[in-house]
Structures are given as structure tokens and as C-alpha cells.
Amino acid sequence: MNEINQLDEMYHEIILDHYRSPRNNHVISQPTKEIESNNPFCGDEIKLQLKMEGGIIKDIGITGRGCAISQASASLMGETLLGKQIEEASVIYHLFRELLTGELSEDKMDQLGDSVALEGVKKFPIRVKCALLSWSAMRDMLEE
């Protein structure tokens, strides 16, 4: 197996792992912020809740339903943004969007952690909205 196929397989496993065992899949009893969002074209739904302290994301609660891509993306986003400052989370959102809609340099990819596993989604434009659903909801919530 060549290196590219091994990388694709690793990314595929990361996505499946996050779909089967989503991280931060819980309800926060008294969130600092919360938002619900959906993709009317495919029916994916997401509810995000944040517990913030001093401009830092201390807890993320993610619930919802949808396809493997939307649910894995939400789980990966939670892992990537937990513990980050609001400004840093905003920068990471823009990097993730660039990953799915354009080209992103290797050094910038490092800031995305395992979320880079979703890079292959850009080959399927109809699925980009699935991957961006939770990220766009997070951006909207942070910009309130």
C-alpha cells in the first residue's frame, strides 16, 4: 500500500471513529451560549452548547443527528476547539473552511488537529455543507 492510500485509510478511520463514538456528545445544564442549526437539504441537525470562562471554551456539548460526515465533523470540531480562546476558535473556523473550499498550507493544517481528516470531503461539493454545519453554527454563536 502506498503512502497516499495509507493516509486516506487513516483519515477514513478517524472519521468513522468520531461518527461511531462522538466526543463531547452531552448536554450542558447551564450553557453560556447555545445554538441550533440544520441543513434543510439533507436533514442534518446540530445543537451546540458552550460553557465559557474568561473568553475560553471550557466545555462543548454537541447533540444532533445526521450523516456520518456531519456528525464526525461536529465531534472533531469539539475536540479541536475545546480549551481555545474565542479569537483562536474563529481563526481555526476560517482555516477549516479554507481546507474544504480551497488549498491550505501544511503549516496551517497543523492548527486543525485531526479535523484535517475531513479534507477529502472537498472532492464531493454536496457534502461540504454537511462537514461545515457544526463549524458554521459555532462561528455564528461566537460572533453573537
C-alpha positions as CSV (number, residue, x, y, z in Angstrom):
1,M,0.0,0.0,0.0
2,N,1.5,3.3,-1.0
3,E,1.8,6.3,1.4
4,I,-1.2,8.2,-0.1
5,N,-3.5,5.2,0.3
6,Q,-2.3,4.7,3.9
7,L,-3.1,8.3,4.7
8,D,-6.6,8.0,3.1
9,E,-7.2,4.9,5.2
10,M,-6.1,6.6,8.4
11,Y,-8.3,9.6,7.7
12,H,-11.2,7.3,6.9
13,E,-10.7,5.5,10.2
14,I,-10.6,8.9,12.1
15,I,-13.9,9.9,10.6
16,L,-15.6,6.6,11.3
17,D,-14.3,6.6,14.9
18,H,-15.7,10.1,15.5
19,Y,-19.0,9.0,14.0
20,R,-19.3,5.8,16.0
21,S,-18.0,7.4,19.2
22,P,-18.7,11.1,19.1
23,R,-16.8,13.3,21.5
24,N,-18.4,16.0,23.6
25,N,-21.8,14.3,23.0
26,H,-23.6,15.7,26.0
27,V,-26.0,18.4,27.2
28,I,-24.6,21.3,29.3
29,S,-27.1,22.1,32.0
30,Q,-26.4,25.9,32.1
31,P,-24.6,26.8,29.0
32,T,-23.1,30.2,28.4
33,K,-24.1,30.1,24.8
34,E,-26.1,27.7,22.6
35,I,-27.4,27.4,19.1
36,E,-29.3,25.0,16.9
37,S,-28.7,24.7,13.2
38,N,-29.8,22.4,10.4
39,N,-29.1,21.6,6.8
40,P,-32.6,21.7,5.1
41,F,-31.3,19.9,2.0
42,C,-30.3,16.7,3.8
43,G,-31.9,16.9,7.3
44,D,-28.8,17.1,9.4
45,E,-29.4,18.8,12.7
46,I,-27.0,20.0,15.4
47,K,-27.3,21.7,18.8
48,L,-24.2,23.2,20.2
49,Q,-23.7,24.4,23.7
50,L,-20.7,26.2,25.2
51,K,-19.5,26.8,28.8
52,M,-17.2,29.8,28.6
53,E,-14.9,31.3,31.2
54,G,-12.7,34.3,30.6
55,G,-13.1,34.0,26.8
56,I,-12.0,30.4,26.8
57,I,-14.2,27.4,25.7
58,K,-14.2,25.3,28.8
59,D,-16.9,22.8,27.7
60,I,-18.6,21.9,24.5
61,G,-21.9,20.0,24.3
62,I,-22.8,18.6,20.9
63,T,-26.1,16.8,20.2
64,G,-27.9,16.2,17.0
65,R,-28.5,13.7,14.2
66,G,-27.3,13.4,10.6
67,C,-25.0,11.7,8.2
68,A,-21.6,10.3,9.2
69,I,-19.8,13.4,7.8
70,S,-21.8,16.0,9.7
71,Q,-21.6,14.0,13.0
72,A,-17.9,13.2,12.7
73,S,-17.2,16.8,11.8
74,A,-19.0,18.1,14.9
75,S,-17.1,15.7,17.1
76,L,-13.8,16.6,15.5
77,M,-14.7,20.3,15.9
78,G,-15.4,19.8,19.6
79,E,-12.0,18.2,20.1
80,T,-10.2,20.9,18.1
81,L,-11.8,23.9,19.8
82,L,-12.1,22.8,23.4
83,G,-9.8,24.9,25.6
84,K,-9.3,27.5,22.9
85,Q,-10.0,31.3,23.2
86,I,-12.8,32.7,21.2
87,E,-10.4,34.5,18.8
88,E,-8.4,31.4,18.2
89,A,-11.6,29.4,17.6
90,S,-12.6,31.9,15.0
91,V,-9.2,31.6,13.2
92,I,-9.5,27.8,13.3
93,Y,-13.0,28.0,11.8
94,H,-11.7,30.0,8.8
95,L,-8.8,27.6,8.4
96,F,-11.2,24.6,8.3
97,R,-13.4,26.4,5.8
98,E,-10.4,27.0,3.6
99,L,-9.4,23.4,3.9
100,L,-12.8,22.3,2.5
101,T,-13.1,25.0,-0.2
102,G,-9.6,25.8,-1.3
103,E,-6.0,25.0,-0.6
104,L,-4.4,25.1,2.9
105,S,-0.7,25.1,3.5
106,E,0.8,22.3,5.6
107,D,1.8,24.7,8.5
108,K,-1.8,25.9,8.8
109,M,-3.1,22.3,8.7
110,D,-1.3,21.7,12.0
111,Q,-3.7,24.1,13.7
112,L,-6.7,21.9,12.7
113,G,-5.5,18.7,14.5
114,D,-7.4,15.6,13.4
115,S,-10.0,17.8,11.7
116,V,-7.8,17.6,8.6
117,A,-9.2,14.1,8.2
118,L,-12.2,15.8,6.5
119,E,-10.1,17.3,3.8
120,G,-11.3,14.6,1.3
121,V,-14.8,15.9,1.6
122,K,-13.9,18.8,-0.8
123,K,-13.9,16.2,-3.6
124,F,-17.7,16.0,-3.0
125,P,-19.1,19.5,-3.1
126,I,-22.6,18.4,-2.0
127,R,-21.0,17.0,1.2
128,V,-19.1,20.2,2.1
129,K,-22.2,21.7,3.7
130,C,-22.5,18.5,5.9
131,A,-19.0,19.0,7.1
132,L,-19.4,22.7,7.7
133,L,-22.8,22.6,9.5
134,S,-21.4,22.5,13.1
135,W,-18.5,24.7,12.3
136,S,-20.7,27.4,10.8
137,A,-23.1,27.2,13.8
138,M,-20.1,27.6,16.1
139,R,-18.9,30.7,14.1
140,D,-22.4,32.2,14.3
141,M,-22.6,31.5,18.1
142,L,-19.2,33.0,18.7
143,E,-20.0,36.1,16.7
144,E,-23.2,36.9,18.6
